[in-house]
Amino acid sequence: MGGQVANELDGKLPTRVVAVLGMHRSGTSCLTGSLQNAGLFLGDCHTWNKHNEKGNRENQKFVDLHDAILAANGGAWDAPPASVVWKDEHFAWARELLLAHAGEPNFGFKDPRGLLVIDGWKQLYPRIEFIGIYRHPNAVAKSLQKRNYRTREEWLNLWYAYNSALYREYKSKPFPILCFDDDEAVLDEKIVRAAAQMGLTRHGPEEKFYTSELRHNDGSGEAVLPWKIRRLYRKLKKAEF
């Protein structure tokens, strides 16, 4: 159904759709804000919350859709279901979100949950483009542990679930993957290069979104990671843009 819908409404959908992929607390907000400053249109997105000084750059309507899809499959953002099936109502909902930005030349959305439901987006809009970002597992676990309701091991397992999906998408069809652990200057240079590769251009240094003050945790000072997580982290490092 999804692909047929996209073809039938091709002229009414955004000219281009870009999804920013990555685990929670892994730099997706910084990457998305940087792409926004280079010309990626996000629609109505959050520009502030208590966990992100500049906002997580998420469109709440997309978040609500993703939450509904996960719930319909017996899961949630912190409890990924074993498999995800979109219902007709989900395709209709997603189609309306895209129709709301009809003709937009560079439309994008960011929501970490998107990684868990990405197959439906690929079916609905086969030309969808991706850019991803990841972060050291310990840094992500440290950041999430501030929420206090999960153990380090549980957060590491969630890191593995999300980043396995990220790596699987990359292996299926490579796209730029950045690392939020990089120094500020290195990461900024990579973001500018990746954006340019996507046809997006930041016009001056005053439009820079990311600064190191936005990163509050690193991967140091923690116990050794489980072997499967170390292995996936190494694979992501090798895939890095």
Residue frames as a rotation matrix with the C-alpha (Angstrom) as fourth column:
MET 1
0.557 0.831 0.000 0.00
0.831 -0.557 0.000 0.00
0.000 0.000 -1.000 0.00
GLY 2
0.415 -0.395 -0.820 2.65
0.367 -0.752 0.547 2.52
-0.833 -0.528 -0.167 1.08
GLY 3
-0.659 -0.748 0.076 4.65
0.329 -0.196 0.924 2.65
-0.677 0.634 0.375 -2.17
GLN 4
-0.348 0.627 0.696 1.47
0.906 0.033 0.423 2.88
0.242 0.778 -0.580 -4.25
VAL 5
0.638 0.593 -0.491 0.25
0.723 -0.681 0.117 5.77
-0.265 -0.430 -0.863 -2.13
ALA 6
-0.021 -0.739 -0.673 3.52
0.209 -0.662 0.720 7.63
-0.978 -0.125 0.168 -2.64
ASN 7
-0.811 -0.312 0.495 3.36
0.509 0.039 0.860 7.15
-0.287 0.949 0.127 -6.42
GLU 8
0.001 0.923 0.385 -0.25
0.971 -0.093 0.220 8.24
0.239 0.374 -0.896 -6.68
LEU 9
0.875 0.365 -0.319 0.38
0.462 -0.827 0.320 11.44
-0.147 -0.427 -0.892 -4.71
ASP 10
0.052 -0.994 0.097 3.89
0.995 0.061 0.084 12.08
-0.089 0.092 0.992 -6.01
GLY 11
-0.278 -0.178 0.944 3.17
0.550 -0.835 0.004 15.61
0.787 0.521 0.330 -7.18
LYS 12
0.579 0.615 0.536 1.59
-0.102 -0.597 0.795 16.57
0.809 -0.515 -0.283 -3.87
LEU 13
0.790 -0.350 -0.503 4.34
0.612 0.399 0.683 15.29
-0.038 -0.848 0.529 -1.56
PRO 14
0.596 -0.680 -0.428 7.53
-0.352 -0.700 0.621 17.12
-0.722 -0.219 -0.656 -0.59
THR 15
0.690 -0.416 -0.593 10.09
-0.626 0.069 -0.777 17.07
0.365 0.907 -0.213 -3.38
ARG 16
-0.229 -0.837 -0.497 12.54
-0.117 0.531 -0.839 15.55
0.966 -0.134 -0.219 -0.94
VAL 17
0.844 0.419 0.335 12.27
-0.394 0.058 0.917 13.92
0.365 -0.906 0.214 2.49
VAL 18
-0.219 -0.956 -0.197 15.30
-0.246 0.249 -0.937 13.48
0.944 -0.157 -0.289 4.76
ALA 19
0.894 0.435 -0.106 15.17
-0.030 0.296 0.955 11.50
0.447 -0.850 0.278 8.02
VAL 20
-0.091 -0.899 0.429 17.84
-0.771 -0.210 -0.602 12.07
0.631 -0.385 -0.673 10.65
LEU 21
0.690 0.337 -0.640 18.54
-0.030 0.898 0.439 8.71
0.723 -0.284 0.630 12.31
GLY 22
-0.479 -0.877 0.032 20.14
-0.175 0.059 -0.983 7.99
0.861 -0.476 -0.182 15.67
MET 23
-0.160 0.315 -0.936 19.63
0.835 0.548 0.042 6.84
0.526 -0.775 -0.351 19.24
HIS 24
0.869 0.463 0.176 18.29
0.246 -0.712 0.657 9.15
0.430 -0.528 -0.733 21.94
ARG 25
0.846 -0.523 -0.106 20.99
-0.183 -0.471 0.863 11.35
-0.501 -0.711 -0.494 23.56
SER 26
0.259 -0.754 0.603 23.36
0.717 0.568 0.403 10.71
-0.647 0.329 0.688 20.64
GLY 27
-0.628 -0.576 -0.524 23.60
0.162 -0.755 0.635 14.11
-0.761 0.314 0.567 18.96
THR 28
-0.350 0.547 0.761 20.58
0.937 0.222 0.271 13.87
-0.021 0.807 -0.590 16.69
SER 29
0.661 0.623 -0.419 19.33
0.639 -0.759 -0.121 17.27
-0.393 -0.188 -0.900 17.87
CYS 30
0.093 -0.727 -0.681 22.66
-0.104 -0.687 0.719 18.95
-0.990 0.004 -0.140 17.11
LEU 31
-0.784 -0.375 0.495 22.87
0.391 0.321 0.863 17.33
-0.482 0.870 -0.105 13.70
THR 32
-0.018 0.879 0.476 19.28
1.000 0.021 0.000 18.22
-0.010 0.476 -0.879 12.86
GLY 33
0.665 0.222 -0.713 19.68
0.362 -0.931 0.048 21.82
-0.653 -0.290 -0.700 14.00
SER 34
-0.340 -0.878 -0.338 22.82
-0.064 -0.337 0.939 22.09
-0.938 0.341 0.059 11.89
LEU 35
-0.723 0.141 0.676 21.02
0.672 0.370 0.641 20.77
-0.160 0.918 -0.363 8.82
GLN 36
0.425 0.898 -0.115 18.15
0.872 -0.440 -0.216 23.15
-0.245 -0.009 -0.970 9.51
ASN 37
0.384 -0.363 -0.849 20.61
-0.005 -0.920 0.391 26.03
-0.923 -0.146 -0.356 9.45
ALA 38
-0.732 -0.681 -0.027 21.84
-0.082 0.049 0.995 24.73
-0.676 0.731 -0.092 6.09
GLY 39
-0.659 0.511 -0.552 18.38
-0.750 -0.402 0.525 24.75
0.046 0.760 0.648 4.55
LEU 40
-0.794 0.439 -0.421 16.55
0.353 0.896 0.269 21.62
0.495 0.065 -0.866 5.73
PHE 41
-0.411 0.739 0.534 12.95
-0.699 -0.631 0.335 22.57
0.585 -0.235 0.776 6.50
LEU 42
-0.960 -0.039 -0.279 11.58
0.145 0.781 -0.607 20.88
0.241 -0.623 -0.744 9.63
GLY 43
-0.011 0.994 0.112 8.16
0.319 -0.102 0.942 22.47
0.948 0.046 -0.316 9.91
ASP 44
0.494 0.291 0.819 6.90
-0.629 -0.531 0.568 23.10
0.600 -0.796 -0.080 13.43
CYS 45
0.222 -0.510 -0.831 9.61
0.434 0.815 -0.384 21.69
0.873 -0.275 0.402 15.71
HIS 46
0.887 0.073 -0.456 10.65
0.461 -0.186 0.868 22.00
-0.021 -0.980 -0.199 19.34
THR 47
0.360 -0.779 0.514 13.31
0.107 -0.513 -0.852 24.68
0.927 0.361 -0.101 19.86
TRP 48
-0.429 -0.532 0.730 13.74
-0.746 -0.246 -0.618 24.20
0.509 -0.810 -0.291 23.61
ASN 49
0.706 0.624 -0.334 13.32
-0.111 0.564 0.818 21.54
0.699 -0.541 0.468 26.28
LYS 50
0.810 -0.335 0.481 14.96
-0.563 -0.217 0.798 20.73
-0.163 -0.917 -0.364 29.59
HIS 51
0.554 -0.620 0.555 17.28
0.346 0.778 0.524 18.13
-0.757 -0.098 0.646 28.07
ASN 52
-0.107 -0.558 0.823 18.36
0.994 -0.072 0.081 20.23
0.014 0.826 0.563 25.05
GLU 53
-0.363 -0.094 -0.927 19.22
0.434 -0.897 -0.079 23.92
-0.824 -0.431 0.367 25.45
LYS 54
-0.777 0.039 -0.628 18.47
-0.511 -0.621 0.594 24.55
-0.367 0.783 0.503 21.76
GLY 55
0.263 0.965 -0.004 15.59
-0.838 0.226 -0.497 22.11
-0.479 0.134 0.868 21.56
ASN 56
-0.230 -0.346 0.910 15.44
-0.010 0.936 0.353 18.59
-0.973 0.072 -0.218 20.19
ARG 57
-0.620 -0.034 -0.784 14.21
-0.707 -0.409 0.577 19.84
-0.340 0.912 0.229 16.79
GLU 58
-0.892 0.372 0.257 11.45
0.413 0.902 0.126 17.22
-0.185 0.218 -0.958 16.75
ASN 59
-0.590 0.807 0.006 8.09
-0.615 -0.454 0.645 17.77
0.523 0.377 0.764 15.10
GLN 60
-0.653 0.301 0.695 5.64
-0.589 0.374 -0.716 16.54
-0.476 -0.877 -0.067 17.74
LYS 61
0.421 0.867 -0.267 3.21
-0.849 0.272 -0.454 15.24
-0.321 0.417 0.850 15.12
PHE 62
0.173 -0.457 -0.872 5.86
-0.583 0.667 -0.465 12.80
0.794 0.589 -0.152 13.87
VAL 63
-0.835 -0.470 0.285 6.71
-0.481 0.374 -0.793 11.77
0.266 -0.799 -0.539 17.44
ASP 64
-0.204 0.853 0.480 3.02
-0.781 0.153 -0.605 11.10
-0.590 -0.498 0.636 18.15
LEU 65
0.577 0.381 -0.723 2.75
-0.781 0.518 -0.350 8.95
0.241 0.766 0.596 15.03
HIS 66
-0.245 -0.776 -0.581 5.83
-0.448 0.623 -0.642 6.93
0.860 0.103 -0.500 15.94
ASP 67
-0.797 0.023 0.604 4.61
-0.587 0.209 -0.782 6.44
-0.145 -0.978 -0.153 19.51
ALA 68
0.226 0.968 0.104 1.26
-0.855 0.249 -0.455 5.20
-0.466 0.014 0.885 18.18
ILE 69
0.432 -0.134 -0.892 2.94
-0.647 0.643 -0.409 2.73
0.628 0.754 0.191 15.81
LEU 70
-0.659 -0.743 -0.118 5.16
-0.406 0.483 -0.776 1.38
0.633 -0.464 -0.620 18.57
ALA 71
-0.566 0.520 0.640 2.21
-0.704 0.101 -0.703 1.06
-0.430 -0.848 0.309 20.96
ALA 72
0.472 0.800 -0.371 0.16
-0.873 0.365 -0.324 -0.77
-0.124 0.477 0.870 18.32
ASN 73
0.335 -0.453 -0.826 3.02
-0.331 0.764 -0.554 -3.29
0.882 0.459 0.106 18.11
GLY 74
0.858 0.147 -0.491 3.27
0.356 0.520 0.777 -3.74
0.369 -0.842 0.394 21.88
GLY 75
-0.057 -0.969 -0.242 6.30
0.973 0.001 -0.232 -1.53
0.225 -0.248 0.942 22.39
ALA 76
0.938 0.195 -0.286 7.52
0.263 -0.938 0.226 1.96
-0.224 -0.287 -0.931 23.22
TRP 77
0.710 -0.702 0.055 10.59
-0.465 -0.526 -0.712 4.12
0.529 0.480 -0.700 22.64
ASP 78
-0.176 -0.800 0.574 12.36
-0.980 0.088 -0.178 2.40
0.092 -0.594 -0.800 25.57
ALA 79
-0.195 0.142 0.970 10.93
-0.249 0.950 -0.189 -1.06
-0.949 -0.278 -0.150 24.83
PRO 80
-0.439 -0.014 -0.899 11.43
-0.886 -0.163 0.435 -1.72
-0.152 0.987 0.060 21.09
PRO 81
0.575 0.699 0.426 9.04
-0.567 0.715 -0.408 -4.38
-0.589 -0.007 0.808 19.77
ALA 82
-0.113 -0.627 0.771 10.48
0.181 0.750 0.636 -7.46
-0.977 0.212 0.029 18.10
SER 83
-0.683 -0.033 0.729 8.86
0.730 -0.026 0.683 -6.42
-0.004 0.999 0.042 14.82
VAL 84
-0.513 0.486 -0.708 6.87
-0.065 -0.844 -0.532 -3.42
-0.856 -0.227 0.465 13.62
VAL 85
-0.559 0.449 0.697 3.89
0.829 0.273 0.488 -3.47
0.029 0.851 -0.524 11.26
TRP 86
-0.919 0.295 -0.260 2.21
-0.278 -0.955 -0.101 -0.26
-0.278 -0.020 0.960 10.11
LYS 87
-0.247 0.918 0.309 -1.58
0.687 0.391 -0.613 -0.36
-0.684 0.061 -0.727 9.94
ASP 88
-0.097 0.300 0.949 -3.51
0.914 -0.350 0.204 1.43
0.393 0.888 -0.240 7.21
GLU 89
0.870 0.485 -0.086 -4.33
0.472 -0.771 0.427 4.19
0.141 -0.412 -0.900 9.69
HIS 90
0.331 -0.836 -0.438 -0.62
0.377 -0.309 0.873 4.76
-0.865 -0.454 0.212 10.28
PHE 91
-0.520 -0.472 0.711 0.08
0.827 -0.070 0.558 5.10
-0.214 0.879 0.427 6.56
ALA 92
0.313 0.725 0.614 -2.84
0.788 -0.559 0.259 7.53
0.530 0.403 -0.746 6.28
TRP 93
0.857 -0.052 -0.513 -1.52
0.371 -0.629 0.683 9.56
-0.359 -0.775 -0.520 9.22
ALA 94
-0.108 -0.991 -0.081 2.00
0.491 -0.124 0.862 9.67
-0.865 0.054 0.500 7.79
ARG 95
-0.318 0.067 0.946 0.66
0.936 -0.133 0.325 10.59
0.148 0.989 -0.020 4.36
GLU 96
0.742 0.648 0.174 -1.17
0.594 -0.755 0.277 13.56
0.311 -0.102 -0.945 5.88
LEU 97
0.556 -0.620 -0.554 2.03
0.305 -0.468 0.829 14.72
-0.773 -0.630 -0.071 7.56
LEU 98
-0.517 -0.764 0.386 3.83
0.635 -0.040 0.771 14.71
-0.574 0.643 0.507 4.23
LEU 99
-0.011 0.605 0.796 0.92
0.927 -0.293 0.235 16.33
0.375 0.741 -0.557 2.41
ALA 100
0.801 0.293 -0.522 1.09
0.528 -0.758 0.384 19.18
-0.283 -0.583 -0.761 4.93
HIS 101
0.125 -0.832 -0.540 4.51
-0.143 -0.554 0.820 19.98
-0.982 -0.025 -0.189 3.46
ALA 102
0.558 0.196 0.807 3.62
0.680 0.450 -0.579 19.42
-0.477 0.871 0.118 -0.19
GLY 103
0.820 -0.230 0.524 6.12
0.357 -0.509 -0.783 20.87
0.447 0.829 -0.336 -2.64
GLU 104
0.807 -0.585 0.078 8.72
-0.427 -0.487 0.762 21.62
-0.408 -0.648 -0.643 0.03
PRO 105
0.623 -0.575 -0.530 12.09
-0.519 0.203 -0.831 21.17
0.585 0.793 -0.172 -1.75
ASN 106
-0.448 -0.819 -0.358 14.04
-0.113 0.449 -0.886 20.07
0.887 -0.357 -0.294 1.34
PHE 107
0.435 0.676 0.594 11.81
-0.747 -0.097 0.657 18.66
0.502 -0.730 0.463 4.05
GLY 108
-0.435 -0.617 -0.656 13.13
-0.088 0.754 -0.651 16.60
0.896 -0.226 -0.382 6.94
PHE 109
0.679 0.586 0.442 12.21
-0.522 -0.038 0.852 15.15
0.516 -0.809 0.281 10.28
LYS 110
-0.520 -0.828 -0.211 14.08
-0.315 0.415 -0.853 13.83
0.794 -0.377 -0.477 13.28
ASP 111
0.464 0.522 0.716 12.85
-0.879 0.174 0.443 11.48
0.106 -0.835 0.540 15.97
PRO 112
-0.599 -0.774 0.205 14.98
-0.792 0.610 -0.012 8.65
-0.116 -0.170 -0.979 17.37
ARG 113
-0.081 0.665 0.743 11.86
-0.258 0.706 -0.660 6.47
-0.963 -0.245 0.115 17.39
GLY 114
0.535 0.299 -0.790 11.95
-0.795 -0.139 -0.591 6.76
-0.286 0.944 0.163 13.62
LEU 115
-0.508 -0.808 -0.298 14.70
-0.853 0.520 0.046 4.15
0.118 0.278 -0.953 13.56
LEU 116
-0.768 0.221 0.601 12.31
-0.167 0.837 -0.522 1.61
-0.618 -0.501 -0.606 15.04
VAL 117
0.218 0.948 0.233 9.55
0.229 0.182 -0.956 2.25
-0.949 0.262 -0.177 12.50
ILE 118
-0.343 -0.491 -0.801 11.62
-0.480 -0.641 0.599 3.16
-0.807 0.590 -0.015 9.44
ASP 119
-0.837 -0.002 0.547 10.35
0.387 0.704 0.595 0.40
-0.387 0.710 -0.589 7.15
GLY 120
0.170 0.982 0.082 6.95
0.837 -0.100 -0.538 2.07
-0.520 0.160 -0.839 6.91
TRP 121
0.396 -0.103 -0.912 8.50
-0.223 -0.975 0.013 5.37
-0.891 0.198 -0.409 5.85
LYS 122
-0.702 -0.702 -0.121 10.52
-0.326 0.166 0.931 3.59
-0.633 0.693 -0.345 3.16
GLN 123
-0.564 0.579 0.589 7.35
0.756 0.649 0.086 1.96
-0.332 0.494 -0.803 1.90
LEU 124
0.470 0.809 -0.353 5.38
0.625 -0.587 -0.514 5.21
-0.623 0.021 -0.782 1.91
TYR 125
0.868 -0.275 -0.414 8.15
-0.433 -0.828 -0.356 7.37
-0.244 0.488 -0.838 0.41
PRO 126
0.828 -0.513 0.226 10.69
0.541 0.837 -0.081 5.12
-0.148 0.190 0.971 -1.37
ARG 127
0.369 -0.716 0.593 13.00
0.408 -0.449 -0.795 8.06
0.835 0.535 0.126 -2.18
ILE 128
0.991 0.044 0.124 13.49
-0.088 -0.485 0.870 8.95
0.099 -0.874 -0.477 1.49
GLU 129
0.210 -0.977 0.026 17.08
-0.012 -0.029 -0.999 9.91
0.978 0.209 -0.017 2.32
PHE 130
0.885 0.058 -0.463 18.99
0.435 0.253 0.864 9.26
0.168 -0.966 0.199 5.55
ILE 131
-0.039 -0.931 0.362 21.78
-0.270 -0.339 -0.901 10.79
0.962 -0.133 -0.238 7.55
GLY 132
0.738 0.349 -0.578 22.76
0.339 0.549 0.764 9.29
0.584 -0.759 0.287 10.90
ILE 133
-0.043 -0.752 0.658 24.74
-0.650 -0.479 -0.590 9.92
0.759 -0.453 -0.468 14.04
TYR 134
0.622 0.177 -0.763 25.88
0.378 0.785 0.490 7.72
0.686 -0.593 0.422 16.92
ARG 135
0.308 -0.472 0.826 27.65
-0.784 -0.617 -0.060 8.14
0.538 -0.630 -0.560 20.25
HIS 136
-0.715 -0.642 -0.277 29.73
-0.343 0.668 -0.660 6.03
0.609 -0.377 -0.698 22.63
PRO 137
0.013 0.792 -0.611 27.44
0.319 0.576 0.753 3.62
0.948 -0.204 -0.245 24.51
ASN 138
-0.352 -0.193 -0.916 28.73
0.930 0.034 -0.365 4.71
0.101 -0.981 0.168 27.92
ALA 139
-0.998 -0.026 -0.054 28.00
0.030 -0.997 -0.069 8.36
-0.052 -0.071 0.996 27.18
VAL 140
-0.403 0.913 -0.067 24.45
-0.349 -0.086 0.933 7.53
0.846 0.399 0.353 26.11
ALA 141
0.047 0.403 -0.914 23.90
0.652 0.681 0.334 5.36
0.757 -0.612 -0.230 29.18
LYS 142
-0.726 -0.375 -0.577 25.22
0.684 -0.483 -0.547 8.11
-0.073 -0.791 0.607 31.47
SER 143
-0.913 0.388 0.127 22.87
-0.335 -0.890 0.310 10.64
0.234 0.240 0.942 29.92
LEU 144
-0.123 0.931 -0.343 19.84
-0.253 0.305 0.918 8.36
0.960 0.200 0.198 30.12
GLN 145
-0.294 -0.030 -0.955 20.62
0.764 0.594 -0.254 7.23
0.575 -0.804 -0.152 33.67
LYS 146
-0.994 -0.025 0.105 19.82
-0.032 -0.862 -0.506 10.77
0.103 -0.507 0.856 34.79
ARG 147
-0.216 0.976 -0.032 16.21
-0.637 -0.116 0.763 9.71
0.740 0.186 0.646 34.26
ASN 148
-0.590 -0.267 0.762 16.84
-0.807 0.166 -0.567 7.22
0.025 -0.949 -0.313 37.10
TYR 149
0.322 0.820 0.474 14.40
-0.823 0.490 -0.288 4.46
-0.468 -0.298 0.832 36.18
ARG 150
0.950 -0.076 -0.304 16.67
-0.113 0.823 -0.557 2.04
0.293 0.563 0.773 34.34
THR 151
0.584 -0.806 0.098 20.01
0.201 0.261 0.944 0.39
-0.787 -0.532 0.314 35.04
ARG 152
-0.079 -0.726 -0.683 23.15
-0.732 -0.423 0.534 1.00
-0.677 0.542 -0.498 32.99
GLU 153
-0.799 -0.235 0.554 22.80
0.085 0.868 0.489 -2.48
-0.596 0.438 -0.673 31.52
GLU 154
0.104 0.934 0.341 19.25
0.719 0.166 -0.675 -1.78
-0.688 0.315 -0.654 30.37
TRP 155
0.643 0.091 -0.760 20.25
-0.285 -0.893 -0.348 1.50
-0.711 0.440 -0.548 28.73
LEU 156
-0.464 -0.861 -0.211 23.18
-0.609 0.137 0.781 -0.21
-0.643 0.490 -0.588 27.01
ASN 157
-0.576 0.339 0.744 20.81
0.529 0.849 0.023 -2.84
-0.624 0.406 -0.668 25.64
LEU 158
0.584 0.796 -0.160 18.60
0.428 -0.470 -0.772 -0.05
-0.690 0.383 -0.615 24.32
TRP 159
0.150 -0.649 -0.746 21.67
-0.670 -0.621 0.406 1.55
-0.727 0.439 -0.528 22.70
TYR 160
-0.768 -0.490 0.413 22.32
-0.108 0.734 0.670 -1.78
-0.632 0.470 -0.617 21.00
ALA 161
-0.055 0.842 0.537 18.75
0.728 0.402 -0.556 -2.06
-0.684 0.361 -0.635 19.70
TYR 162
0.751 0.365 -0.550 18.73
-0.004 -0.831 -0.556 1.41
-0.660 0.420 -0.623 18.16
ASN 163
0.100 -0.808 -0.581 22.22
-0.798 -0.414 0.438 1.32
-0.594 0.419 -0.686 16.73
SER 164
-0.580 -0.146 0.802 21.72
0.243 0.908 0.341 -2.16
-0.778 0.392 -0.491 15.31
ALA 165
0.462 0.822 0.333 18.83
0.670 -0.078 -0.738 -0.65
-0.581 0.564 -0.586 13.33
LEU 166
0.656 -0.299 -0.693 21.05
-0.441 -0.897 -0.030 2.27
-0.613 0.325 -0.721 12.30
TYR 167
-0.419 -0.908 0.019 23.83
-0.561 0.275 0.781 -0.02
-0.714 0.316 -0.624 11.09
ARG 168
-0.299 0.403 0.865 21.36
0.560 0.808 -0.183 -2.30
-0.773 0.430 -0.467 9.32
GLU 169
0.790 0.598 -0.134 19.99
0.283 -0.550 -0.786 0.66
-0.544 0.583 -0.604 7.34
TYR 170
0.326 -0.764 -0.557 23.51
-0.723 -0.581 0.374 1.78
-0.609 0.280 -0.742 6.49
LYS 171
-0.605 -0.584 0.541 24.48
-0.157 0.754 0.638 -1.67
-0.781 0.300 -0.548 5.21
SER 172
0.159 0.769 0.619 21.32
0.659 0.384 -0.647 -1.83
-0.735 0.511 -0.446 3.12
LYS 173
0.512 -0.032 0.858 22.09
0.720 -0.529 -0.449 1.50
0.469 0.848 -0.247 1.42
PRO 174
-0.285 -0.759 -0.586 25.05
0.957 -0.261 -0.128 3.57
-0.055 -0.597 0.800 2.73
PHE 175
0.632 0.394 0.668 24.49
0.369 -0.910 0.188 7.15
0.682 0.128 -0.720 3.87
PRO 176
-0.248 -0.797 0.551 26.56
-0.221 -0.507 -0.833 9.59
0.943 -0.328 -0.051 5.96
ILE 177
0.724 0.340 -0.600 27.00
0.508 0.326 0.797 8.51
0.467 -0.882 0.063 9.59
LEU 178
0.079 -0.656 0.750 28.66
-0.349 -0.723 -0.596 10.95
0.934 -0.215 -0.286 12.00
CYS 179
-0.020 -0.179 -0.984 30.05
0.790 0.600 -0.126 10.46
0.613 -0.780 0.129 15.50
PHE 180
0.753 0.422 0.506 28.96
0.052 -0.804 0.592 12.74
0.656 -0.419 -0.627 18.33
ASP 181
0.746 -0.551 -0.375 32.14
0.561 0.215 0.800 11.83
-0.360 -0.807 0.469 20.24
ASP 182
0.088 -0.754 0.651 34.29
0.891 -0.233 -0.390 13.85
0.446 0.615 0.651 17.82
ASP 183
-0.581 -0.359 -0.731 35.84
0.634 -0.763 -0.129 17.13
-0.511 -0.538 0.671 18.92
GLU 184
0.259 0.799 -0.542 33.72
0.253 -0.598 -0.761 20.18
-0.932 0.059 -0.357 18.14
ALA 185
-0.069 -0.341 -0.938 35.81
-0.734 -0.620 0.279 21.38
-0.676 0.707 -0.207 15.19
VAL 186
-0.948 -0.310 0.066 36.02
-0.205 0.758 0.619 17.90
-0.242 0.574 -0.782 13.66
LEU 187
-0.413 0.871 0.267 32.30
0.701 0.491 -0.517 17.24
-0.581 -0.027 -0.813 14.03
ASP 188
0.287 0.530 -0.798 31.40
-0.074 -0.818 -0.570 20.65
-0.955 0.222 -0.196 12.63
GLU 189
-0.463 -0.540 -0.703 33.62
-0.750 -0.184 0.635 20.08
-0.472 0.821 -0.320 9.58
LYS 190
-0.956 0.128 0.262 32.01
0.212 0.922 0.323 16.69
-0.200 0.364 -0.909 8.96
ILE 191
-0.064 0.990 -0.128 28.50
0.569 -0.069 -0.819 18.14
-0.820 -0.125 -0.559 9.32
VAL 192
0.138 0.058 -0.989 29.31
-0.529 -0.839 -0.123 20.85
-0.837 0.541 -0.085 6.78
ARG 193
-0.782 -0.502 -0.369 30.73
-0.582 0.376 0.721 18.26
-0.223 0.779 -0.586 4.35
ALA 194
-0.777 0.544 0.318 27.80
0.520 0.838 -0.164 15.88
-0.356 0.038 -0.934 4.79
ALA 195
0.148 0.850 -0.506 25.30
0.253 -0.527 -0.811 18.72
-0.956 -0.008 -0.293 4.33
ALA 196
-0.153 -0.287 -0.945 27.08
-0.766 -0.570 0.297 19.86
-0.624 0.770 -0.133 1.17
GLN 197
-0.975 -0.209 0.072 26.98
-0.136 0.823 0.552 16.29
-0.174 0.529 -0.831 -0.16
MET 198
-0.398 0.909 0.121 23.22
0.799 0.408 -0.442 16.45
-0.452 -0.079 -0.889 0.36
GLY 199
-0.318 0.230 0.920 22.97
0.722 -0.569 0.392 19.78
0.614 0.789 0.015 -1.44
LEU 200
0.811 0.545 -0.213 22.53
0.536 -0.544 0.646 21.82
0.236 -0.638 -0.733 1.75
THR 201
-0.152 -0.910 0.386 24.75
0.638 -0.389 -0.665 24.81
0.755 0.145 0.640 2.48
ARG 202
0.492 0.158 -0.856 25.44
0.799 -0.471 0.373 26.80
-0.344 -0.868 -0.358 5.63
HIS 203
0.695 -0.088 0.713 26.12
0.504 -0.648 -0.571 30.33
0.512 0.757 -0.406 4.50
GLY 204
0.118 -0.703 0.702 28.33
-0.382 -0.684 -0.621 31.59
0.917 -0.194 -0.349 7.32
PRO 205
-0.678 -0.491 -0.547 29.90
0.267 0.529 -0.806 30.77
0.685 -0.692 -0.228 10.73
GLU 206
-0.781 0.442 0.441 27.16
-0.624 -0.568 -0.537 32.72
0.013 -0.695 0.719 12.48
GLU 207
0.236 0.913 -0.332 24.76
-0.883 0.344 0.319 29.95
0.406 0.218 0.888 11.41
LYS 208
-0.606 -0.519 -0.603 26.72
-0.210 0.836 -0.507 27.25
0.767 -0.180 -0.616 13.24
PHE 209
0.468 0.877 0.108 24.37
-0.448 0.130 0.885 25.28
0.762 -0.463 0.454 15.50
TYR 210
0.772 -0.130 -0.622 26.62
0.446 0.808 0.385 22.87
0.452 -0.574 0.682 17.36
THR 211
0.118 -0.800 0.588 29.00
-0.713 -0.480 -0.511 23.83
0.691 -0.358 -0.627 20.18
SER 212
-0.511 -0.427 -0.746 30.68
0.087 0.837 -0.540 21.51
0.855 -0.341 -0.391 22.67
GLU 213
-0.845 0.238 0.479 28.60
-0.534 -0.341 -0.773 23.02
-0.020 -0.909 0.415 25.50
LEU 214
0.138 0.966 -0.219 25.67
-0.962 0.183 0.202 20.99
0.235 0.183 0.955 24.17
ARG 215
0.283 -0.133 -0.950 27.46
-0.038 0.988 -0.150 17.75
0.958 0.079 0.274 25.05
HIS 216
0.382 0.003 0.924 27.42
-0.851 -0.390 0.353 16.90
0.361 -0.921 -0.146 28.77
ASN 217
0.640 -0.153 0.753 28.67
-0.370 0.798 0.476 13.30
-0.674 -0.583 0.454 28.98
ASP 218
0.030 -0.633 -0.774 31.47
-0.967 0.177 -0.182 11.20
0.252 0.754 -0.607 27.52
GLY 219
0.688 0.311 -0.655 32.33
-0.326 0.940 0.104 7.52
0.648 0.142 0.748 27.40
SER 220
-0.335 -0.940 -0.071 35.07
-0.292 0.175 -0.940 7.54
0.896 -0.294 -0.333 30.03
GLY 221
-0.694 -0.162 0.701 35.18
-0.693 -0.113 -0.712 6.08
0.195 -0.980 -0.034 33.51
GLU 222
0.397 0.885 0.242 32.75
-0.910 0.414 -0.021 3.21
-0.119 -0.212 0.970 33.07
ALA 223
0.061 -0.306 0.950 33.08
-0.255 0.915 0.311 -0.58
-0.965 -0.262 -0.022 33.20
VAL 224
-0.895 -0.439 -0.077 34.05
-0.218 0.279 0.935 -2.55
-0.389 0.854 -0.345 30.11
LEU 225
-0.094 0.891 -0.443 31.26
-0.970 -0.183 -0.162 -2.83
-0.225 0.415 0.882 27.56
PRO 226
0.356 0.296 0.887 29.67
-0.103 0.955 -0.277 -6.20
-0.929 0.007 0.371 26.69
TRP 227
-0.551 -0.755 0.355 31.35
0.249 0.257 0.934 -7.76
-0.796 0.603 0.046 23.66
LYS 228
-0.096 0.563 0.821 28.38
0.985 0.170 -0.001 -7.40
-0.140 0.809 -0.571 21.29
ILE 229
0.869 0.389 -0.305 28.15
0.380 -0.920 -0.093 -3.69
-0.317 -0.035 -0.948 22.06
ARG 230
0.080 -0.927 -0.368 31.90
-0.174 -0.376 0.910 -3.21
-0.981 -0.009 -0.192 21.58
ARG 231
-0.543 -0.285 0.790 31.67
0.616 0.504 0.605 -5.01
-0.571 0.815 -0.098 18.25
LEU 232
0.394 0.767 0.507 28.76
0.919 -0.314 -0.239 -2.86
-0.024 0.560 -0.828 17.01
TYR 233
0.758 -0.177 -0.628 30.54
0.038 -0.949 0.313 0.31
-0.651 -0.261 -0.712 18.13
ARG 234
-0.337 -0.940 0.049 33.60
0.024 0.043 0.999 -0.74
-0.941 0.338 0.008 16.10
LYS 235
-0.303 0.310 0.901 31.42
0.920 0.343 0.191 -1.39
-0.250 0.887 -0.389 13.06
LEU 236
0.783 0.621 -0.046 29.91
0.600 -0.772 -0.208 2.08
-0.164 0.135 -0.977 13.36
LYS 237
0.344 -0.753 -0.561 33.38
-0.123 -0.629 0.768 3.59
-0.931 -0.195 -0.309 13.65
LYS 238
-0.600 -0.599 0.531 34.38
0.386 0.364 0.847 1.89
-0.701 0.713 0.013 10.39
ALA 239
-0.025 0.701 0.713 31.22
1.000 0.018 0.018 3.14
0.000 0.713 -0.701 8.69
GLU 240
0.251 0.177 -0.952 31.78
0.543 -0.839 -0.013 6.71
-0.801 -0.514 -0.307 9.86
PHE 241
0.877 0.183 0.444 31.64
0.471 -0.500 -0.726 9.55
0.089 0.846 -0.525 7.35
